[in-house]
Amino acid sequence: MPSELTSRTSELLELERTYCSFGDTVHYLEPPKVFVNCEGSYLYDEEGTPYLDLQMWYSAASFGYKNRRLNEALKRQLERLPQLACQYLHAEKVEVAARIAQYCEKRFGRKGRVHFNVGGSQAIEDSLKIVRNATGKNLMFAFMGGYHGRTLGASAITSSYRYRRRYGHFGDRAHFVFYPYCFRCLYEKKRESCGLYCHSQFEKVFDSEYYSFWDAKAQACEYGAFYIEAVQGTGGYVIPPPEYFVRLRRTCDRHGILIVDDEIQMGFYRTGKFWAVENLGIKPDIIVFGKALTNGLNPLSGLWAREDLITPEVFPPGSTHSTFSSNTLGTAVALEVLKMLEEDDYESLVNEKGAYFLAGLRELQSRHPGVIGHVDGLGLALRLEVCKEDGVTPDRELTDRIFAEGLKGNLWAGGRRYGLVLDVGGYYKNVFTLSPCFYITHQEIDLAIELLDQLFCRCRARRDS
Ligand SMILES: Cc1ncc(COP(=O)(O)O)c(C=O)c1O
């Protein structure tokens, strides 16, 4: 049987090589891994080997593969109202919008409205329109290491030049500001004594019009908004010192700069709070979300914006539109997700699991001193930096080897064969960004640490030999 399946895989790969654009994806492994089933925290290959997934579709499937309750919500909508043009109304759209807006009002004391689209980048584009419409400005601040998507508008505020290089001049490319990435401080400061020097450097640019951002006489900034991720996702799950954002908010307020909080990867409790920004003690003006809202089922994205920015008198009907925005299947699942989040204490659940996992990672770090240069976590957004023995120099090669080895599916624990699914991120592509399923058990966390240890031992030994 397995040989038959393997020949099917070869056939698929050949067809892919011939007919698929490679522009819409990256295979981090060559040939790419084929999975045929999933359940809970696991993906399964053709031979039925379970792969413990520590990335859960970049945090889109936070509530577990084939989550029964969410799948049932999808099936019910499939039977009842699976299709409907957005110009008509269905209950779930309105209920999802109301719940998110009511949550934001309770949390931030601000009224606002919710606006839908399909993918994360599209919702980012919509937020750019809201900012431009409200401020008349098309220039934005964003962070180095920030990721906001790959449509044209989103690429302009995403730091990596690689995503823009081939596509001509980006006239409204963001001004990228150093993110408080304390483990690799650009200014080579130590957190204990830096006094948030990176923020002072940013603040300074408003001292004089000759620094190019601010006209003191007109009290006008050339930039409309600052795009932030409360915890950087693709940038390597970088967790900032909370005081930084309190200061940044003050700087933005003083200069009439809106804050757009991209929660596409960290929203819906990944960091132990409904919105990751709640960890930072600031109120954003716009929040953009996607991914986990539907647990990776029918896609749905959107944004919440302050009432004065999005009221229909200011941002009129049809300002943005996509055929599939607020689709009935996505909104049905989203509503079920929001009900789940209201019924249970996800803050405690995620923080407890996160603390247990982080303790395991710290223990693992003590077994591989230097090579695991840094571990950190907020809720179930966890990071592990792979370094040379000096504990600082990024070791991309070892990172890639561990990543590839995990996908071979030939690790053993408790007499059973396993694989491990990891995701690599970070400025130097040497960070394992871990976003496990919220329902991962302590036993599975122990298994994750055990499998990571095996991978480090195996891949380090091969490097040394
Ligand atoms: C923080 C953040 N913003 C925006 C996006 C883009 O979302 P999408 O891939 O759904 O377009 C992502 C995707 O990874 C993300 O992590």
The ligand as a Tripos MOL2 file, in Angstrom:
@<TRIPOS>MOLECULE
LIG
   16    16     1     0     0
SMALL
NO_CHARGES

@<TRIPOS>ATOM
      1 C1          0.9110   39.8710   11.3440 C.3       1 LIG1
      2 C2          0.4060   39.4930    9.9850 C.ar      1 LIG1
      3 N1         -0.1760   40.4250    9.2240 N.ar      1 LIG1
      4 C3         -0.6590   40.1400    7.9940 C.ar      1 LIG1
      5 C4         -0.5500   38.8710    7.4720 C.ar      1 LIG1
      6 C5         -1.0780   38.5830    6.1000 C.3       1 LIG1
      7 O1         -2.2070   37.7800    6.1860 O.3       1 LIG1
      8 P1         -2.6160   36.8420    4.9370 P.3       1 LIG1
      9 O2         -1.4940   35.8800    4.7530 O.co2     1 LIG1
     10 O3         -3.8930   36.1880    5.3810 O.co2     1 LIG1
     11 O4         -2.8000   37.7500    3.7730 O.co2     1 LIG1
     12 C6          0.0640   37.8750    8.2290 C.ar      1 LIG1
     13 C7          0.2360   36.5130    7.6920 C.2       1 LIG1
     14 O5          1.0530   35.7510    8.1010 O.2       1 LIG1
     15 C8          0.5590   38.1930    9.5150 C.ar      1 LIG1
     16 O6          1.1630   37.2750   10.2840 O.3       1 LIG1
@<TRIPOS>BOND
     1     1     2 1
     2     2     3 ar
     3     2    15 ar
     4     3     4 ar
     5     4     5 ar
     6     5     6 1
     7     5    12 ar
     8     6     7 1
     9     7     8 1
    10     8     9 2
    11     8    10 1
    12     8    11 1
    13    12    13 1
    14    12    15 ar
    15    13    14 2
    16    15    16 1
@<TRIPOS>SUBSTRUCTURE
     1 LIG1         1 GROUP 0 **** ****
